[in-house]
Amino acid sequence: MSERLRRSLLFLPGSNRKMIQKAVTLEVDGIIIDLEDAVAPSRKTSARELAAAALREMDFGGRERTVRINPLTTEHGRSDLMAVAAAGPDAVVIPK
């Protein structure tokens, strides 16, 4: 296992396509797409779909691609995990 040093990680809401598109152009080491706190309850499903599509379709230019999902004990957590895992992120953050 190789170590990866990170200077900057950018958190952004998974419900905002424009922010994700902008993030992949910035000088950051990693992008964390947040499906938990940054997304309103009414937008959880569409944010999950957007995050998975971004992982599959956007060029992150070597930046680490991470997704913070909702807790697995919630109605959204397991669906988040299944959708984003299938899209192949570099890491998944599971909150407490």
N, C-alpha and C positions, 0 to 999 in steps of 0.2 A: 504494500500500500504506500503510495507516495503522498507526501505532505503538500498542501497547497496553501500558500500564504495569501491572505486577503487584506487589502488596505481599505477597501470601501465596498459596502453592501447597500444596495438601494432597495428599500421596501416600497411597494406600490400596490394600490388596490387592483384586485383581479377583475373588477367590473368596469375598468376604464381602458378601452382599446388604445386611445390616443396616448395615454401615459406609457403603456407597454411599448408601443411603437417608438416613442421618444427614448425610452430607457435603453433600447438596444443600440442607440447611437452614442450614448454617453460613455465617458472614460471611467467606468466602474469595474470592479473585479467580479461582482456577482449581482444578480437581480433576484429579489425574492418577491414573487407574486403572492399577495396576501388574499386568502379567501375567508379569513376569519373576521377579525375586528374591523378591517377597512371596508367591509362589504355589508350593506344594509340587508336585513333578513329577506326582504322582498326581491333582492337581486342575487341571492346565493346561487341559484340554479344557472342563471345566465352567466355569472362570473366563472363558475366551474367550467362551463362549455368554452368560454372565451380563453381561459387559462390553458386548457388542454389544446385548443386550436393554436394558440400562440406558441406553445412548446413544439408542436408538430410542424408549423408552417413558417415561423419567423427565424431569421438568421441572427443568433445572439452573439456572433462574432467571437466565440471562444469564452464569453463570460459564463460564469457558473449560473445554472438555471435551477432555482429552488422555488418550491411552492409551500406556503404555510396553509395547512388545511384546518378545518374546524375540528373540535375534539371528536374522537371516535365515539363518544357517548351521546352525541347529538344526532338529530335526524340527517344532518348534512355531512357529517364526518366520513362515514364509510363510502358514500357516493363520491365525495371529493377524492378520497384515496384511490378508488377504482378508476376514476376518470383521468386523474393526473398521472398515476403510475403507468397507465397504458400509453401515455404520451411521452414517457421517458425523460423525466427531469433528472438532474444530477443529484438532487436531494429533495426530501419531503420533511418539513418541520411539523411535528405533531405536538400541539400545545398540551399543557397540563390538563 
